[in-house]
Amino acid sequence: MITKDVFINRHKELRVGWRMLSFFVLVAVGLLVLVVPLRMLGAHGDLIDGLVVLAPTLGASYVMVRFINKKPFEAIGLALHPNTLREFGIGCLLGFLMVSGIFILELTSGYITVAWRGYSLLECTRVLGVSLILFAVAAFFEEVLFRGYAFQTLIQWVTFLPSMLLFSLFFAFSHFFNPNITALSLINIALAGIWLSIAYMKTRSLWLPIGLHLSWNFSQTSLYSFPTSGHSLSDQRLLDLVQAGPEWITGGAFGPEGGILASLALILGIWFILKSRHLYTPEGIITLDSVEDLLPKPASAEESSS
């Protein structure tokens, strides 16, 4: 009995810690199953690598939600509802405006200079199209991993604030081995984790954080040609950009995420999400911790009378 209590709580459910561990084990096993044969076949590339990490993350989420939590898969924040397009659209717009503000401040301060690469319309379409797909896959993967099943499960155990802080630290240290990393870079990435976590909690949906994440990276890299998280990603840029300002402001070789302007942008972004009346949790949305969908449906009047 004591041994059973280690795994099962008083509601006869698998304990939260074991659920989280099971999720990460499933992700790791899925990665091994996919990576080994693909490497043996010599298959590689940015898109393939992105899909290889996305697939087991989605698969592990599906198994845990459907068979452990006994919920619809969409309960991790992927439900399509009347606010879906609004949330995703606001996320894309807000991420773009935040990076645009950083770019304009650096440009007018003389900290950066830019030059057009001379691409044709077809080349521009190719660069933007490929970049958009790659960043969409990356944003989807990271949001499902860091704001999906494990994060939402931990919230059920220790509430939102500790969960947000812990997963924001995980999010930051997942970038620890990126090129040109600095202490301020790690702080800003943790702050970005808070920004994205609050975006999820405000809407109880991943569409807003996915839009924010996608737009931030796409605007930063492809539209304004900054380095992104320490990577130059030169094939995905429309411009040639040279930085000359103080690294504590511009972020230097790490990109804006390593500078104080990104800190200010993220704080303003958090403030907007918290204050916006256009962002809220729709009524009746099913989440991992909702109970309405688990309760028996009330009997109709005819059934009651019979």
C-alpha positions, 0 to 999 in steps of 0.5 A: 500500500505504501509503495502504491501511494508513492505513485498514486494519489488519493484521487487514484491518479498518477502523481504529478511528479511521475506524470512530468517524468513520464512525459519527458521520458516519452519525449526522450524515447521518441527522439531516439526512435527518430534520430538514430534511423534518420542519422543513419540515412544521412537525413538532416537540415533545419526543417528536418531537425525541427520536425524531429524534435516536434514530433515526439513532443506532440506524441508524448503530450498526446499519450499523457493527455489522452491516457493519463489525464483522460482529456481531449488532446486540445486540453494542453492549449491547442483547442480551436475556439472563437478567440484562436485567430485573435490570440494568434494575430495579437501575438504576431502583431505584438512580437513584431512591434516589440522587435520593431521598437528595438530596431528603430531605437538602435537605428536612430541612435546610430548603433546599427547600419543596414544595407539591402542585399539586392534580392529579387522578389522571388528571392525575397519570397523564398527567404521569407517563406522558408524562414517563416516555416522554420520559425513556426516549427521552432515556436510550436515545439518550444511552446508545447515543450515549455508551456505545454503538458509538463508546465501545466501539470506542475501548475496543478501541484505548486500553482502558477507563480512557482511553475512559471519561475521554474520553467522560465529558468529551464527555458533560459538554461536550454540556451546556455550553450548557444554561441555568444551567451552572456549573463544578460542574455540568460536573464532576458531569455528567462524574462521571455519565459515569464512573458510567454507563460503569462500569455498562456495563463491569460488565455489558457491557450498556446496560440498567443505564446506561439504567435509571440514566439514566432513573430519575435524570432521571424521579425528579429532574424528575417525582417531586421537581420539581427543575430538570434539567440547567438546564431547569425542565420545569414541565409534567412536575412533580407538585410546586411546589418552591422552593430556598433553600439554598446553590447549591454544595449544592443546585445552584440553578437547574441542579438537583441536578446542580449541587450537592455532594450530587449529587457524593456521590450519584454517588460512592456510586452508583459504589461500589455498582456496583463492589461489587455481587455482583448485577451482573456480565457474563453468560457467553457474552454477545456484545460488539464485542470478543468472539471466540467468536461469530466462531470456527468451530463445532467439528465434531461427533463424527459429522462428525469421524469421517466 
